[in-house]
Each structure stands twice: as C-alpha cells, then as structure tokens.
Amino acid sequence: MPYESPTHSVERSLRATTGAKIVAGVDEVGRGAWAGPVTVCAAVTGLRRPPEGLTDSKLITVKRRNELAEALYGWVSAFALGQSSPEEIDELGMTAALRLAAVRALEGLPERPDAVILDGKHDYLGAPWRVRTVIKGDQSCVSVAAASVIAKVRRDALMAQLGGEHAAFAFQDNAGYPSPVHRAALEERGPTPHHRLSWAYLDDLPRWRHLKRTRSEPVDQPGLF
C-alpha cells in the first residue's frame, strides 16, 4: 500500500516558533498488549534525509522494519528507550505508566530536548516538557517515525526472548498482544509473571479471575472473547 513519506515540517516549525535546537520525536509500543512492558523511544534526528522507506512501524514488514532499525541506529543523532513494567502499569494505570516510560527515554538522551513531538492527540507527558502532539505523527514526522521503528523492533526482540521462557504463549509471534495461541495458553496455564494483571482479559478467565488487580486508573480494553 502506498504511503506518504514523513517530513521534517513539524521539527522545522518547532525550531522556528519556539527556538528549539534539539527536537525529540517520541512514540510508544505495547500500550494494548496483555503481556510485557510498554516501551517508549525518544529519537533526535536533525534535519537530514532519512533512510529510504521510513514510516510508521506498523505499516512495514518485519524484515523491512528490522533493516530500517539497523540503518536508523547509525543515522539518528541520538535515541534512548524507556519502559514501564507490567507491575508499574498495574499500579499506576496506563497514562501514568506511559509518562514514566517516556520520561525515562527522554532523560536517557545525551542532551535534554528543547521540544518533544508526541505521537497521537493526547499529551501524556505534560509540564515541564514542551510538547507538540501530532495525530499519526509516526507517519508524518521523521523523528517520530524513527522512534516508532526503533521502539517496535526493540520491544519485539524482548518479547521474543520472553517467549523462549514461556513457549506456549508464542510471544515471539504476538509480542504479548491478543492472538488465538495466546488466548488458549492463558485459559490453560493462566498469566505469566510478564502479564498485566489489571487487564480486562482476566474477567473472562474464571480459573484465573482471582489474580486480577484493581488498577488506579481505568483503561478501555477489549475482553478476551
């Protein structure tokens, strides 16, 4: 499917209107998963021409995504990753957990960014960060697209590693998201230590419902069946 290549227009706008010298694009992966952390990448790209084919990580094949990530590691000016664990997600709620992961990523950069481009319409970062939200920023903004690819590749690799420890759940294929194999394993075996125990899927598992935790912040999630 054809797509428009991301540009530096938002990065240029922030530089012109705010005087920002360092602009970081931020994107997350794992928000809707049942297992594993939520992972956020902050990427600083400057205004150079990006690697060919860069776009939202969800729009490209696994092979191409991995190739792009390898190219991006040497192309970006800087990047850093932050995560919130399943336990933190259960305790804090998703919005607070996302902010925690994003702050960890931003503070992991070698220099603090003057402005942040956040994918989506909701600013879950807030003060003191200077934030510009961009709907579908992972398709339109170079720095956010770069963050999208790196975050996805890194989290998928982590989930594949966890899949080796819990083969029945096939995390290497579903990355902790709902899938028929994942659902069947949950019914039979119950959640692993990597599952989010405040998620709604436990409502549909009578054998394991007693493990559910009450989270501090409601998050809309689909049921299991």
Sequence and secondary structure as in RCSB ss.txt:
>XXXX:A:sequence
MPYESPTHSVERSLRATTGAKIVAGVDEVGRGAWAGPVTVCAAVTGLRRPPEGLTDSKLITVKRRNELAEALYGW
VSAFALGQSSPEEIDELGMTAALRLAAVRALEGLPERPDAVILDGKHDYLGAPWRVRTVIKGDQSCVSVAAASVI
AKVRRDALMAQLGGEHAAFAFQDNAGYPSPVHRAALEERGPTPHHRLSWAYLDDLPRWRHLKRTRSEPVDQPGLF
>XXXX:A:secstr
      BSHHHHHHHHHH  S EEEEEEE TT SBS EEEEEEE TTS   TT   GGGS HHHHHHHHHHHHHH
SSEEEEEEE HHHHHHH HHHHHHHHHHHHHHTSSS  SEEEEESS  SS TTS EEEETTHHHHBHHHHHHHHH
HHHHHHHHHHHHHHHSGGG HHHHTTS  HHHHHHHHHH   TTB TTSGGGGG TTTGGG    SS        
